[in-house]
Amino acid sequence: MASTPGTTDPAAAGRRIKAYKIAVEYRYMKAHAPGGVYVLPSFDDIRVWYGVIFVRRSHYANGIFRFRMELPQEYNDAGTWPRITFTSRVFNPLVDPDTGDVQLKYFLPSWDPSQHFVITALTSLKKIFYFKLDGPEDRLPPWYVDPSCCANPAASELARSDRDRFMGEIQDCVITSQTDIHAIIAESPLNFPALTPDTEGAVAGLALALFDHRTGNRTTRHAKAILTAIGDPPAPPSEDALAAEGAAEAHADANTEAVAMGTEPMWEPKLPAYFWSTESERATRPAAPAA
């Protein structure tokens, strides 16, 4: 039944409250998004966001992967996950090879709106790029031990049967992501047009000014990466280096999420066991600050 002046439509009020919560989440996320992850809402729909993730290390180092995130109408209800779909090709056991859908339930088996937010989903998104493939079984990714639990079982099987080919597929998608970064997605507010002689100098000057002002800032490093030609992929890092990098980033992002949402810092985030392969690695995690 349509509402009349002086009355309140409960369903419409509920939709407005949910939309307001999404706006609040975006407000916090602008300053507290996981490192290397950038998103913008669609011009036409607050529930559709477009994003990009710059992978700085891991087997996917130098990848620039674009994605679309949709927040269903029921978002902010229990059991309603965001849907994240890569528009870039991502060869990963947790990404559907046909649709690009990310298997968020792998990291988040349940969704509790009092504890889980968009930042939670984006932090999980980063984790799919960090994994170890050597060590005892209880330190390996579950998708490696049991390929049936992942979105791309063929990728998992390839990791087990032909490691070189698996890494080759990853490098192929990294290189493709670099060459496709300038492709224009009409409905996306987050595009990276190729520089022209008329714009290159101005944009480069702005990036360098930002870099001088905030030396070492992640954002400016990523801006410079776009402005310059990306060379040949570096030699793959060691498995121990991957573990340390993944653990450190997951720890930092877990604390970022807690601070952004106004909760206590998670000084002991629950990380997958395969981030920590030895006692010495586990001993290197940051300690909680003194009370």
MIDOSE-1310 file (N, C-alpha, C; in nm, 2 decimals, decimal comma, always signed):
residues 291
mast	+0,08/-0,12/+0,00/+0,00/+0,00/+0,00/+0,09/+0,12/+0,00; +0,06/+0,22/-0,09/+0,14/+0,34/-0,09/+0,11/+0,43/+0,03; +0,22/+0,50/+0,08/+0,21/+0,58/+0,19/+0,14/+0,71/+0,16; +0,07/+0,77/+0,25/+0,00/+0,90/+0,23/+0,07/+1,00/+0,32
pgtt	+0,04/+1,13/+0,29/+0,11/+1,24/+0,38/+0,07/+1,22/+0,52; +0,17/+1,23/+0,61/+0,14/+1,22/+0,75/+0,16/+1,07/+0,80; +0,18/+0,98/+0,71/+0,21/+0,84/+0,75/+0,35/+0,80/+0,71; +0,39/+0,69/+0,77/+0,52/+0,64/+0,74/+0,51/+0,50/+0,68
dpaa	+0,58/+0,48/+0,57/+0,59/+0,34/+0,51/+0,70/+0,27/+0,57; +0,68/+0,17/+0,66/+0,79/+0,10/+0,73/+0,89/+0,04/+0,63; +0,85/-0,01/+0,52/+0,94/-0,07/+0,42/+1,03/+0,04/+0,36; +0,98/+0,16/+0,33/+1,06/+0,27/+0,27/+1,15/+0,32/+0,38
agrr	+1,10/+0,33/+0,50/+1,19/+0,38/+0,61/+1,31/+0,28/+0,63; +1,28/+0,15/+0,62/+1,39/+0,05/+0,63/+1,49/+0,07/+0,52; +1,45/+0,09/+0,40/+1,54/+0,11/+0,29/+1,62/+0,23/+0,31; +1,56/+0,34/+0,36/+1,64/+0,46/+0,38/+1,75/+0,44/+0,49
ikay	+1,71/+0,37/+0,59/+1,81/+0,34/+0,70/+1,93/+0,26/+0,65; +1,90/+0,16/+0,57/+2,00/+0,08/+0,51/+2,09/+0,16/+0,42; +2,03/+0,24/+0,34/+2,11/+0,33/+0,25/+2,20/+0,42/+0,33; +2,15/+0,47/+0,44/+2,22/+0,56/+0,53/+2,34/+0,49/+0,59
kiav	+2,32/+0,36/+0,63/+2,43/+0,28/+0,68/+2,54/+0,26/+0,58; +2,50/+0,24/+0,46/+2,60/+0,22/+0,35/+2,68/+0,35/+0,33; +2,62/+0,47/+0,34/+2,69/+0,59/+0,32/+2,78/+0,61/+0,44; +2,74/+0,57/+0,56/+2,83/+0,58/+0,68/+2,95/+0,49/+0,66
eyry	+2,93/+0,37/+0,61/+3,04/+0,28/+0,59/+3,14/+0,34/+0,49; +3,09/+0,40/+0,38/+3,18/+0,46/+0,28/+3,26/+0,58/+0,34; +3,19/+0,65/+0,42/+3,26/+0,77/+0,49/+3,38/+0,72/+0,57; +3,37/+0,61/+0,64/+3,48/+0,56/+0,72/+3,58/+0,50/+0,63
mkah	+3,54/+0,43/+0,53/+3,63/+0,35/+0,45/+3,72/+0,44/+0,36; +3,68/+0,56/+0,33/+3,76/+0,65/+0,25/+3,90/+0,67/+0,32; +3,90/+0,67/+0,45/+4,03/+0,69/+0,52/+4,09/+0,57/+0,58; +4,01/+0,46/+0,58/+4,06/+0,34/+0,65/+4,06/+0,21/+0,56
apgg	+4,05/+0,23/+0,43/+4,04/+0,11/+0,34/+4,18/+0,04/+0,35; +4,17/-0,10/+0,33/+4,30/-0,17/+0,33/+4,40/-0,11/+0,23; +4,53/-0,12/+0,27/+4,63/-0,06/+0,18/+4,63/-0,12/+0,04; +4,63/-0,03/-0,06/+4,63/-0,07/-0,20/+4,50/-0,09/-0,26
vyvl	+4,39/-0,07/-0,18/+4,25/-0,09/-0,23/+4,18/+0,04/-0,24; +4,12/+0,07/-0,35/+4,05/+0,20/-0,37/+3,91/+0,17/-0,43; +3,81/+0,23/-0,38/+3,68/+0,21/-0,43/+3,60/+0,34/-0,44; +3,51/+0,35/-0,54/+3,42/+0,46/-0,55/+3,28/+0,41/-0,58
psfd	+3,17/+0,47/-0,52/+3,04/+0,43/-0,55/+3,00/+0,47/-0,70; +2,91/+0,39/-0,75/+2,86/+0,42/-0,88/+2,79/+0,56/-0,88; +2,79/+0,63/-0,99/+2,71/+0,76/-1,00/+2,56/+0,74/-0,98; +2,51/+0,62/-1,02/+2,37/+0,60/-1,02/+2,31/+0,51/-0,91
dirv	+2,40/+0,44/-0,84/+2,35/+0,35/-0,74/+2,45/+0,34/-0,62; +2,41/+0,38/-0,50/+2,49/+0,37/-0,38/+2,53/+0,23/-0,35; +2,46/+0,13/-0,40/+2,48/-0,01/-0,37/+2,58/-0,07/-0,47; +2,62/+0,00/-0,56/+2,72/-0,06/-0,66/+2,85/+0,02/-0,65
wygv	+2,96/-0,04/-0,62/+3,09/+0,03/-0,61/+3,19/-0,04/-0,71; +3,28/+0,05/-0,75/+3,38/+0,00/-0,84/+3,52/+0,02/-0,77; +3,61/-0,07/-0,79/+3,73/-0,06/-0,71/+3,85/-0,12/-0,79; +3,97/-0,10/-0,74/+4,09/-0,15/-0,79/+4,18/-0,19/-0,68
ifvr	+4,26/-0,29/-0,69/+4,35/-0,33/-0,59/+4,49/-0,34/-0,66; +4,59/-0,27/-0,60/+4,73/-0,28/-0,64/+4,80/-0,38/-0,55; +4,85/-0,49/-0,61/+4,92/-0,59/-0,53/+5,07/-0,56/-0,54; +5,13/-0,53/-0,42/+5,27/-0,48/-0,42/+5,36/-0,60/-0,41
rshy	+5,32/-0,71/-0,35/+5,41/-0,82/-0,33/+5,33/-0,95/-0,35; +5,39/-1,06/-0,32/+5,33/-1,19/-0,33/+5,35/-1,24/-0,48; +5,29/-1,36/-0,51/+5,30/-1,41/-0,64/+5,24/-1,32/-0,75; +5,15/-1,24/-0,70/+5,07/-1,15/-0,79/+5,13/-1,00/-0,79
angi	+5,26/-0,99/-0,75/+5,32/-0,86/-0,74/+5,31/-0,78/-0,88; +5,27/-0,65/-0,86/+5,26/-0,56/-0,98/+5,12/-0,58/-1,05; +5,04/-0,66/-1,00/+4,90/-0,68/-1,05/+4,82/-0,55/-1,02; +4,73/-0,51/-1,11/+4,64/-0,40/-1,09/+4,50/-0,45/-1,13
frfr	+4,43/-0,50/-1,03/+4,31/-0,58/-1,06/+4,18/-0,49/-1,03; +4,10/-0,48/-1,12/+3,97/-0,40/-1,11/+3,86/-0,49/-1,07; +3,76/-0,44/-0,99/+3,65/-0,52/-0,95/+3,52/-0,44/-0,93; +3,41/-0,50/-0,92/+3,28/-0,44/-0,90/+3,23/-0,50/-0,77
melp	+3,17/-0,42/-0,68/+3,11/-0,48/-0,56/+2,97/-0,43/-0,55; +2,88/-0,53/-0,53/+2,74/-0,50/-0,52/+2,69/-0,53/-0,38; +2,62/-0,44/-0,32/+2,56/-0,46/-0,19/+2,41/-0,49/-0,21; +2,36/-0,61/-0,19/+2,22/-0,64/-0,22/+2,13/-0,56/-0,14
qeyn	+2,00/-0,56/-0,18/+1,90/-0,48/-0,10/+1,89/-0,53/+0,04; +1,92/-0,65/+0,07/+1,91/-0,71/+0,20/+2,04/-0,68/+0,28; +2,14/-0,62/+0,22/+2,27/-0,59/+0,29/+2,24/-0,52/+0,42; +2,31/-0,55/+0,52/+2,30/-0,51/+0,66/+2,19/-0,60/+0,73
dagt	+2,15/-0,71/+0,67/+2,08/-0,82/+0,73/+2,18/-0,93/+0,75; +2,16/-1,01/+0,86/+2,24/-1,13/+0,88/+2,24/-1,22/+0,76; +2,35/-1,28/+0,72/+2,36/-1,37/+0,62/+2,36/-1,31/+0,48; +2,38/-1,18/+0,46/+2,38/-1,12/+0,33/+2,51/-1,06/+0,31
wpri	+2,59/-1,13/+0,22/+2,73/-1,09/+0,19/+2,73/-0,98/+0,08; +2,83/-0,90/+0,07/+2,85/-0,82/-0,05/+2,89/-0,92/-0,16; +2,87/-0,88/-0,28/+2,91/-0,96/-0,40/+3,03/-0,89/-0,47; +3,15/-0,95/-0,47/+3,26/-0,89/-0,53/+3,29/-0,97/-0,66
tfts	+3,30/-0,90/-0,77/+3,33/-0,96/-0,90/+3,45/-0,89/-0,97; +3,55/-0,96/-1,00/+3,66/-0,90/-1,07/+3,62/-0,88/-1,22; +3,65/-0,76/-1,27/+3,64/-0,73/-1,41/+3,77/-0,76/-1,48; +3,88/-0,76/-1,41/+4,00/-0,81/-1,46/+4,01/-0,96/-1,45
rvfn	+4,09/-1,02/-1,54/+4,11/-1,17/-1,52/+4,20/-1,19/-1,40; +4,15/-1,28/-1,31/+4,23/-1,31/-1,19/+4,23/-1,47/-1,19; +4,35/-1,52/-1,21/+4,37/-1,67/-1,20/+4,40/-1,70/-1,05; +4,29/-1,75/-0,98/+4,31/-1,78/-0,84/+4,20/-1,88/-0,80
plvd	+4,24/-1,97/-0,71/+4,14/-2,08/-0,67/+4,01/-2,02/-0,61; +4,02/-1,90/-0,56/+3,90/-1,84/-0,49/+3,82/-1,74/-0,58; +3,85/-1,75/-0,71/+3,78/-1,66/-0,81/+3,72/-1,75/-0,92; +3,59/-1,74/-0,94/+3,53/-1,81/-1,04/+3,59/-1,78/-1,18
pdtg	+3,64/-1,87/-1,26/+3,70/-1,84/-1,39/+3,61/-1,79/-1,49; +3,48/-1,82/-1,48/+3,38/-1,77/-1,58/+3,32/-1,64/-1,54; +3,28/-1,62/-1,42/+3,21/-1,50/-1,38/+3,30/-1,39/-1,31; +3,41/-1,43/-1,26/+3,50/-1,34/-1,18/+3,45/-1,32/-1,04
dvql	+3,35/-1,39/-0,99/+3,30/-1,38/-0,86/+3,40/-1,43/-0,76; +3,42/-1,35/-0,65/+3,51/-1,39/-0,54/+3,44/-1,47/-0,44; +3,50/-1,58/-0,39/+3,44/-1,67/-0,29/+3,46/-1,61/-0,15; +3,39/-1,51/-0,11/+3,41/-1,44/+0,02/+3,38/-1,54/+0,13
kyfl	+3,28/-1,63/+0,11/+3,25/-1,72/+0,22/+3,36/-1,81/+0,26; +3,47/-1,82/+0,18/+3,58/-1,89/+0,22/+3,65/-1,83/+0,35; +3,65/-1,70/+0,35/+3,71/-1,63/+0,47/+3,60/-1,59/+0,57; +3,48/-1,57/+0,52/+3,37/-1,53/+0,60/+3,25/-1,63/+0,59
pswd	+3,25/-1,74/+0,66/+3,15/-1,84/+0,65/+3,01/-1,79/+0,69; +3,01/-1,69/+0,78/+2,88/-1,63/+0,82/+2,90/-1,47/+0,80; +2,79/-1,40/+0,79/+2,79/-1,26/+0,79/+2,70/-1,20/+0,89; +2,77/-1,13/+0,99/+2,70/-1,07/+1,10/+2,71/-0,92/+1,09
psqh	+2,61/-0,84/+1,06/+2,62/-0,70/+1,03/+2,67/-0,62/+1,15; +2,67/-0,68/+1,27/+2,72/-0,61/+1,38/+2,87/-0,62/+1,39; +2,93/-0,71/+1,32/+3,07/-0,74/+1,32/+3,14/-0,73/+1,18; +3,07/-0,74/+1,08/+3,12/-0,74/+0,94/+3,07/-0,62/+0,86
fvit	+3,17/-0,56/+0,79/+3,14/-0,44/+0,71/+3,20/-0,45/+0,58; +3,19/-0,35/+0,49/+3,25/-0,35/+0,36/+3,40/-0,36/+0,38; +3,46/-0,29/+0,48/+3,60/-0,30/+0,51/+3,64/-0,45/+0,53; +3,56/-0,52/+0,60/+3,58/-0,66/+0,63/+3,60/-0,74/+0,50
alts	+3,50/-0,71/+0,41/+3,50/-0,78/+0,28/+3,63/-0,75/+0,20; +3,67/-0,62/+0,20/+3,78/-0,58/+0,12/+3,91/-0,63/+0,18; +3,92/-0,64/+0,31/+4,03/-0,71/+0,38/+4,04/-0,85/+0,34; +3,93/-0,92/+0,33/+3,93/-1,06/+0,28/+3,97/-1,07/+0,14
lkki	+3,93/-0,97/+0,06/+3,97/-0,97/-0,08/+4,12/-0,96/-0,10; +4,19/-0,89/-0,02/+4,34/-0,88/-0,02/+4,40/-1,02/+0,01; +4,34/-1,09/+0,10/+4,40/-1,21/+0,14/+4,41/-1,32/+0,04; +4,32/-1,31/-0,07/+4,33/-1,42/-0,17/+4,46/-1,42/-0,25
fyfk	+4,53/-1,30/-0,24/+4,66/-1,29/-0,32/+4,78/-1,34/-0,24; +4,76/-1,37/-0,11/+4,88/-1,41/-0,02/+4,86/-1,56/+0,02; +4,95/-1,64/-0,02/+4,94/-1,78/+0,03/+5,07/-1,85/+0,01; +5,10/-1,95/+0,09/+5,22/-2,04/+0,07/+5,18/-2,17/+0,02
ldgp	+5,27/-2,23/-0,06/+5,24/-2,36/-0,11/+5,34/-2,47/-0,07; +5,42/-2,44/+0,03/+5,51/-2,54/+0,08/+5,50/-2,55/+0,23; +5,52/-2,67/+0,28/+5,52/-2,69/+0,43/+5,42/-2,80/+0,46; +5,41/-2,83/+0,59/+5,32/-2,93/+0,64/+5,17/-2,90/+0,60
edrl	+5,09/-3,00/+0,59/+4,95/-2,99/+0,54/+4,87/-2,89/+0,62; +4,89/-2,89/+0,75/+4,81/-2,80/+0,83/+4,86/-2,65/+0,82; +4,96/-2,62/+0,74/+5,00/-2,49/+0,71/+4,97/-2,44/+0,57; +4,90/-2,53/+0,49/+4,87/-2,50/+0,36/+4,73/-2,44/+0,35
ppwy	+4,70/-2,36/+0,24/+4,56/-2,32/+0,23/+4,47/-2,43/+0,21; +4,35/-2,42/+0,28/+4,25/-2,53/+0,26/+4,22/-2,56/+0,12; +4,21/-2,46/+0,03/+4,18/-2,49/-0,11/+4,29/-2,57/-0,18; +4,41/-2,57/-0,12/+4,52/-2,65/-0,18/+4,50/-2,80/-0,14
vdps	+4,46/-2,82/-0,01/+4,44/-2,95/+0,04/+4,31/-3,02/-0,01; +4,21/-2,94/-0,03/+4,08/-2,99/-0,07/+4,03/-2,90/-0,19; +4,06/-2,93/-0,31/+4,02/-2,84/-0,42/+3,87/-2,82/-0,43; +3,79/-2,92/-0,38/+3,65/-2,91/-0,40/+3,59/-2,79/-0,32
ccan	+3,66/-2,73/-0,23/+3,60/-2,63/-0,15/+3,62/-2,49/-0,21; +3,68/-2,48/-0,33/+3,70/-2,35/-0,39/+3,63/-2,32/-0,51; +3,63/-2,20/-0,56/+3,56/-2,15/-0,68/+3,62/-2,20/-0,81; +3,75/-2,22/-0,81/+3,82/-2,27/-0,93/+3,90/-2,39/-0,90
paas	+3,84/-2,51/-0,89/+3,91/-2,63/-0,85/+4,02/-2,66/-0,95; +4,01/-2,62/-1,08/+4,11/-2,65/-1,17/+4,24/-2,58/-1,14; +4,23/-2,45/-1,09/+4,35/-2,38/-1,05/+4,42/-2,45/-0,93; +4,34/-2,50/-0,83/+4,39/-2,56/-0,72/+4,46/-2,69/-0,76
elar	+4,40/-2,77/-0,85/+4,46/-2,89/-0,90/+4,60/-2,86/-0,97; +4,60/-2,75/-1,05/+4,72/-2,71/-1,12/+4,83/-2,68/-1,02; +4,80/-2,61/-0,91/+4,90/-2,57/-0,81/+4,96/-2,70/-0,75; +4,88/-2,81/-0,74/+4,93/-2,93/-0,69/+5,01/-3,01/-0,79
sdrd	+4,97/-3,01/-0,92/+5,03/-3,10/-1,02/+5,14/-3,04/-1,10; +5,13/-2,91/-1,12/+5,23/-2,84/-1,21/+5,25/-2,70/-1,16; +5,34/-2,68/-1,06/+5,36/-2,55/-1,00/+5,41/-2,45/-1,10; +5,50/-2,49/-1,19/+5,55/-2,39/-1,29/+5,44/-2,33/-1,37
rfmg	+5,35/-2,42/-1,42/+5,24/-2,37/-1,50/+5,14/-2,29/-1,42; +5,12/-2,32/-1,30/+5,03/-2,25/-1,21/+5,09/-2,10/-1,20; +5,22/-2,09/-1,17/+5,28/-1,96/-1,16/+5,28/-1,88/-1,29; +5,29/-1,96/-1,40/+5,28/-1,89/-1,53/+5,15/-1,83/-1,56
eiqd	+5,04/-1,90/-1,52/+4,91/-1,85/-1,53/+4,89/-1,72/-1,45; +4,95/-1,72/-1,33/+4,94/-1,60/-1,24/+5,01/-1,49/-1,31; +5,13/-1,51/-1,36/+5,20/-1,40/-1,43/+5,13/-1,35/-1,55; +5,06/-1,44/-1,62/+4,98/-1,40/-1,74/+4,87/-1,30/-1,70
cvit	+4,80/-1,33/-1,59/+4,69/-1,24/-1,55/+4,75/-1,11/-1,49; +4,87/-1,11/-1,43/+4,93/-0,99/-1,38/+4,96/-0,90/-1,50; +5,03/-0,96/-1,60/+5,06/-0,88/-1,72/+4,94/-0,82/-1,79; +4,83/-0,91/-1,80/+4,71/-0,86/-1,87/+4,65/-0,75/-1,79
sqtd	+4,66/-0,75/-1,66/+4,60/-0,65/-1,57/+4,67/-0,51/-1,60; +4,80/-0,52/-1,63/+4,87/-0,40/-1,66/+4,84/-0,34/-1,79; +4,82/-0,42/-1,89/+4,79/-0,37/-2,02/+4,64/-0,33/-2,04; +4,55/-0,39/-1,95/+4,41/-0,35/-1,96/+4,37/-0,24/-1,87
ihai	+4,46/-0,18/-1,79/+4,43/-0,08/-1,69/+4,36/+0,04/-1,75; +4,39/+0,07/-1,88/+4,34/+0,19/-1,94/+4,20/+0,17/-2,01; +4,15/+0,04/-2,00/+4,02/+0,01/-2,06/+3,91/+0,09/-1,99; +3,83/+0,16/-2,06/+3,72/+0,24/-2,00/+3,60/+0,15/-1,97
iaes	+3,55/+0,15/-1,85/+3,43/+0,08/-1,81/+3,32/+0,19/-1,80; +3,23/+0,20/-1,89/+3,14/+0,31/-1,91/+3,06/+0,35/-1,78; +3,02/+0,25/-1,71/+2,94/+0,27/-1,59/+3,02/+0,30/-1,46; +3,15/+0,28/-1,47/+3,24/+0,30/-1,36/+3,29/+0,44/-1,34
plnf	+3,29/+0,49/-1,22/+3,35/+0,62/-1,19/+3,50/+0,62/-1,17; +3,56/+0,49/-1,18/+3,70/+0,47/-1,15/+3,77/+0,42/-1,27; +3,81/+0,51/-1,36/+3,88/+0,47/-1,48/+4,02/+0,53/-1,48; +4,11/+0,48/-1,56/+4,24/+0,52/-1,57/+4,28/+0,55/-1,72
palt	+4,23/+0,66/-1,77/+4,26/+0,69/-1,92/+4,41/+0,70/-1,94; +4,45/+0,66/-2,06/+4,59/+0,67/-2,09/+4,63/+0,81/-2,11; +4,76/+0,84/-2,06/+4,81/+0,97/-2,07/+4,84/+1,01/-2,21; +4,82/+1,14/-2,24/+4,85/+1,19/-2,38/+4,97/+1,30/-2,36
pdte	+5,03/+1,34/-2,46/+5,13/+1,44/-2,45/+5,08/+1,57/-2,38; +4,95/+1,60/-2,40/+4,89/+1,72/-2,34/+4,87/+1,71/-2,19; +4,85/+1,58/-2,14/+4,82/+1,57/-2,00/+4,93/+1,50/-1,92; +5,02/+1,44/-1,98/+5,13/+1,36/-1,91/+5,21/+1,45/-1,81
gava	+5,25/+1,57/-1,86/+5,33/+1,65/-1,78/+5,26/+1,70/-1,66; +5,13/+1,75/-1,67/+5,06/+1,80/-1,56/+5,03/+1,69/-1,46; +4,99/+1,57/-1,50/+4,96/+1,47/-1,41/+5,09/+1,42/-1,34; +5,20/+1,41/-1,41/+5,33/+1,36/-1,35/+5,37/+1,47/-1,25
glal	+5,36/+1,60/-1,28/+5,40/+1,70/-1,19/+5,31/+1,69/-1,06; +5,18/+1,67/-1,07/+5,10/+1,66/-0,95/+5,14/+1,54/-0,87; +5,17/+1,43/-0,93/+5,21/+1,31/-0,86/+5,34/+1,33/-0,78; +5,43/+1,39/-0,85/+5,56/+1,42/-0,78/+5,55/+1,52/-0,67
alfd	+5,46/+1,62/-0,69/+5,43/+1,71/-0,58/+5,38/+1,64/-0,46; +5,28/+1,55/-0,48/+5,23/+1,47/-0,37/+5,33/+1,39/-0,31; +5,42/+1,33/-0,39/+5,52/+1,24/-0,34/+5,62/+1,32/-0,25; +5,65/+1,44/-0,29/+5,74/+1,52/-0,21/+5,68/+1,56/-0,08
hrtg	+5,55/+1,59/-0,09/+5,48/+1,63/+0,03/+5,46/+1,52/+0,13; +5,44/+1,40/+0,08/+5,41/+1,28/+0,17/+5,50/+1,17/+0,13; +5,63/+1,18/+0,15/+5,72/+1,08/+0,10/+5,69/+0,95/+0,16; +5,69/+0,85/+0,06/+5,66/+0,71/+0,10/+5,52/+0,67/+0,12
nrtt	+5,43/+0,77/+0,09/+5,29/+0,74/+0,10/+5,25/+0,63/+0,00; +5,17/+0,53/+0,04/+5,13/+0,42/-0,05/+5,06/+0,48/-0,18; +4,97/+0,57/-0,16/+4,89/+0,62/-0,27/+4,98/+0,68/-0,38; +5,08/+0,76/-0,34/+5,16/+0,82/-0,44/+5,25/+0,72/-0,51
rhak	+5,29/+0,62/-0,43/+5,37/+0,51/-0,50/+5,29/+0,45/-0,61; +5,16/+0,42/-0,58/+5,08/+0,36/-0,68/+5,05/+0,45/-0,79; +5,04/+0,58/-0,77/+5,02/+0,68/-0,87/+5,14/+0,68/-0,97; +5,26/+0,68/-0,91/+5,38/+0,68/-0,99/+5,39/+0,55/-1,07
ailt	+5,34/+0,44/-1,02/+5,34/+0,31/-1,09/+5,26/+0,32/-1,21; +5,15/+0,39/-1,21/+5,06/+0,41/-1,33/+5,13/+0,50/-1,43; +5,19/+0,60/-1,38/+5,25/+0,70/-1,47/+5,37/+0,65/-1,54; +5,44/+0,55/-1,49/+5,56/+0,50/-1,55/+5,54/+0,36/-1,61
aigd	+5,62/+0,33/-1,71/+5,60/+0,19/-1,77/+5,64/+0,09/-1,67; +5,56/-0,02/-1,66/+5,59/-0,13/-1,57/+5,68/-0,23/-1,64; +5,80/-0,25/-1,58/+5,89/-0,34/-1,64/+5,86/-0,48/-1,63; +5,96/-0,57/-1,65/+5,94/-0,71/-1,64/+5,91/-0,75/-1,50
ppap	+5,83/-0,85/-1,47/+5,80/-0,89/-1,34/+5,93/-0,93/-1,26; +5,94/-0,89/-1,13/+6,06/-0,93/-1,06/+6,06/-1,08/-1,03; +6,18/-1,13/-0,99/+6,19/-1,27/-0,95/+6,09/-1,30/-0,84; +6,03/-1,42/-0,85/+5,93/-1,45/-0,74/+6,00/-1,45/-0,60
psed	+5,93/-1,39/-0,50/+5,98/-1,39/-0,37/+5,99/-1,53/-0,31; +6,07/-1,54/-0,20/+6,07/-1,67/-0,14/+5,94/-1,70/-0,06; +5,92/-1,83/-0,03/+5,80/-1,86/+0,04/+5,80/-1,80/+0,18; +5,91/-1,79/+0,24/+5,92/-1,72/+0,38/+5,88/-1,58/+0,37
alaa	+5,93/-1,51/+0,26/+5,90/-1,37/+0,24/+5,75/-1,35/+0,22; +5,69/-1,44/+0,14/+5,55/-1,43/+0,12/+5,47/-1,44/+0,25; +5,51/-1,54/+0,33/+5,44/-1,56/+0,46/+5,45/-1,44/+0,55; +5,57/-1,38/+0,56/+5,59/-1,26/+0,64/+5,51/-1,14/+0,59
egaa	+5,51/-1,12/+0,46/+5,43/-1,01/+0,40/+5,28/-1,03/+0,42; +5,23/-1,15/+0,39/+5,09/-1,17/+0,41/+5,05/-1,15/+0,55; +5,12/-1,20/+0,64/+5,09/-1,19/+0,79/+5,09/-1,05/+0,83; +5,19/-0,97/+0,79/+5,20/-0,83/+0,83/+5,09/-0,75/+0,78
eaha	+5,05/-0,77/+0,65/+4,94/-0,70/+0,59/+4,81/-0,73/+0,65; +4,79/-0,86/+0,67/+4,66/-0,90/+0,73/+4,65/-0,85/+0,87; +4,76/-0,84/+0,95/+4,76/-0,79/+1,08/+4,73/-0,64/+1,08; +4,79/-0,57/+0,99/+4,77/-0,42/+0,98/+4,63/-0,39/+0,94
dant	+4,57/-0,47/+0,84/+4,44/-0,44/+0,79/+4,33/-0,48/+0,90; +4,36/-0,58/+0,98/+4,27/-0,62/+1,08/+4,26/-0,50/+1,19; +4,37/-0,44/+1,22/+4,37/-0,33/+1,31/+4,30/-0,21/+1,25; +4,33/-0,18/+1,12/+4,26/-0,07/+1,05/+4,11/-0,09/+1,06
eava	+4,06/-0,21/+1,03/+3,92/-0,23/+1,03/+3,86/-0,20/+1,17; +3,93/-0,25/+1,28/+3,88/-0,23/+1,41/+3,87/-0,08/+1,45; +3,98/+0,00/+1,41/+3,98/+0,14/+1,44/+3,87/+0,21/+1,37; +3,85/+0,18/+1,24/+3,76/+0,24/+1,15/+3,61/+0,22/+1,21
mgte	+3,59/+0,11/+1,26/+3,45/+0,08/+1,31/+3,43/+0,11/+1,45; +3,54/+0,17/+1,52/+3,52/+0,22/+1,65/+3,53/+0,11/+1,76; +3,58/-0,01/+1,72/+3,60/-0,12/+1,82/+3,74/-0,12/+1,87; +3,77/-0,21/+1,96/+3,90/-0,22/+2,02/+4,00/-0,28/+1,91
pmwe	+4,12/-0,23/+1,91/+4,22/-0,28/+1,81/+4,23/-0,43/+1,83; +4,24/-0,51/+1,72/+4,25/-0,65/+1,72/+4,40/-0,68/+1,72; +4,46/-0,68/+1,83/+4,61/-0,71/+1,84/+4,64/-0,85/+1,81; +4,55/-0,94/+1,82/+4,57/-1,08/+1,78/+4,47/-1,13/+1,68
pklp	+4,47/-1,07/+1,56/+4,38/-1,11/+1,46/+4,38/-1,26/+1,43; +4,27/-1,32/+1,39/+4,27/-1,46/+1,36/+4,31/-1,48/+1,21; +4,43/-1,52/+1,20/+4,49/-1,54/+1,06/+4,49/-1,68/+1,03; +4,47/-1,72/+0,90/+4,48/-1,86/+0,86/+4,61/-1,91/+0,90
ayfw	+4,62/-2,04/+0,94/+4,74/-2,10/+0,99/+4,85/-2,10/+0,89; +4,82/-2,10/+0,76/+4,93/-2,11/+0,66/+5,00/-1,97/+0,65; +4,96/-1,87/+0,72/+5,04/-1,74/+0,72/+5,16/-1,76/+0,81; +5,16/-1,86/+0,90/+5,27/-1,87/+1,00/+5,32/-2,01/+0,99
stes	+5,44/-2,03/+0,93/+5,49/-2,16/+0,90/+5,59/-2,21/+1,01; +5,64/-2,12/+1,09/+5,74/-2,17/+1,19/+5,71/-2,09/+1,32; +5,77/-2,14/+1,43/+5,76/-2,07/+1,55/+5,82/-1,94/+1,55; +5,93/-1,93/+1,48/+6,00/-1,80/+1,47/+5,92/-1,69/+1,40
erat	+5,85/-1,74/+1,29/+5,76/-1,64/+1,22/+5,65/-1,59/+1,31; +5,59/-1,69/+1,39/+5,48/-1,65/+1,48/+5,53/-1,55/+1,59; +5,65/-1,57/+1,62/+5,71/-1,48/+1,73/+5,73/-1,34/+1,68; +5,73/-1,32/+1,55/+5,76/-1,18/+1,50/+5,63/-1,10/+1,49
rpaa	+5,52/-1,15/+1,52/+5,40/-1,07/+1,51/+5,40/-0,95/+1,61; +5,35/-0,83/+1,57/+5,36/-0,72/+1,66/+5,29/-0,74/+1,80; +5,35/-0,69/+1,90/+5,29/-0,71/+2,03/+5,19/-0,60/+2,06; +5,10/-0,63/+2,15/+5,00/-0,53/+2,19/+5,07/-0,42/+2,27
paa	+5,02/-0,29/+2,25/+5,08/-0,18/+2,33/+5,06/-0,20/+2,48; +5,15/-0,14/+2,55/+5,14/-0,14/+2,70/+5,01/-0,07/+2,74; +4,95/-0,12/+2,84/+4,83/-0,06/+2,89/+4,86/+0,08/+2,96
